[in-house]
Amino acid sequence: MADIRTLSRTYADKTDSFRIKLITIKFLQGQVQNAKGNLITFRPSKVAQDLHLYGRQDLRAKTVLIRAFLDDLVQRGYITIIKRSARGKVYGLYKNNKFWDILTIHEPEKVLELLEAEKIGT
């Protein structure tokens, strides 16, 4: 993957991408742990707000990476797109999905490791 260029700086793709994936997984784990029903819904912008809590700058560029990671999870069948609108996609994770179980059992680093291992294996 190439570096992402913005007007202010260039991001090193590997380290930034890893951190963003990790924070996205932490966000999903938090949502799963606090879920009261069978479905959690979220937008990339909500995950980006969590990134802001971790002291990240330039959230617009980060949102692109978050969206790419979430779209990858959709392609692999871990999450689904609930709705598309002018404001973007609303992603969802159902309780009966295997990814829900993975998020409840494993630490964020292990979840990311499992996802990367599956990606390499296919």
N, C-alpha and C positions, 0 to 999 in steps of 0.2 A: 504494500500500500504506500502511496506517496504521502509526503508531508502535506498538511492542510495549511494553506496560506491565508492570512487575514491582513488587513491593512497595518496592524500593529506588530505582528510577530508570526513566526513559523513554528508549528508544533511538531515535536518528534512523535511520530505516529505510534510507535510501539509502547512507550511508557505511558503516554496520555491515554491511549486506547485501553490499555490494561487497567489503569486506575478508574477510568470511566465505567468499564464493564464491571469492575469490582463494586463500585458505589451503586451502580444500577442493580446489581444482585442484592446488595445490602438493603436497598430501598424495597425491592420485591419481597425480601424476607420479612422486613418490618410490616409490610402490607399484609402478608400471609399470616403472620403471628397475630395481628390485630383484627383479622377478618371475622365478621360475625355471620356472614352468609356463605354462599357457594361460589361467589364470583368477586374478584377484585378488578376494578377498571382504573386505568391511568393513561396519561398523555406523556410524551417525552418532556414537555415543559415542566411537569410536576417533578420528574426525576431531576431535571436541571435545577429546580429550586433546592432540592436536597444537595446537589453539587455545591450550590452557593453556601450551604451550611458548612461544607468542608473547606471553605476558603478558596474556591476555584474562581478564576477570572475568565472573562470572555465567554459568557454562557452561550451565546449564539453559536459559536464554533463547536462548543461541546454538545449542543443539542443535535447537531448533525451526526456526531459520533454515536450519541444515544439512540437516535432514530435508526441508524444503520445496524446497531447491535439488536435492537428490538425487531427490526425487519428480518434479521438473520434468525432470531428465535421463532418468528412466525413461519418462515420457510421450513424450519426443522420440525414444526408442529408443537412447540412448547407453549406458545401463547397464540391467541387469535385476535383478529381485528374485529372489534365490536361494531364500530361505526366510523364512517368517513364523512368529514364535513369541511367547510371552508377553513375551520380552525385546525384541521389536521386529523390524524387518525386517533381513535380511542382504542387502546389495546386492552385485552382482558385475559385473565387467567382463572380457569375453573378449578374447583376443589377436586374434581375427579381426574384431573390431568396428572400425569406422572411427574411433571416439573414441580407441581405444588408439593408433592412428597419429597422430592429432592431438596427443595428449599427449606422444608421443615427439619429434615434430618441432618444435613451437612452444613459446615461452616462455609462462608462466602468464597474463600480461597479454593476449597475442595470442589464447590459447585462449578467454579470457573475452570478448574483443572479437568473436571469431567466433561464439560462442554467442549473444551479444546481437544481433549483426547478423542471424543466422538467425531469432531470435525476432521481431524487428521485421519481417523480410521475409515471415513467414508470416501 
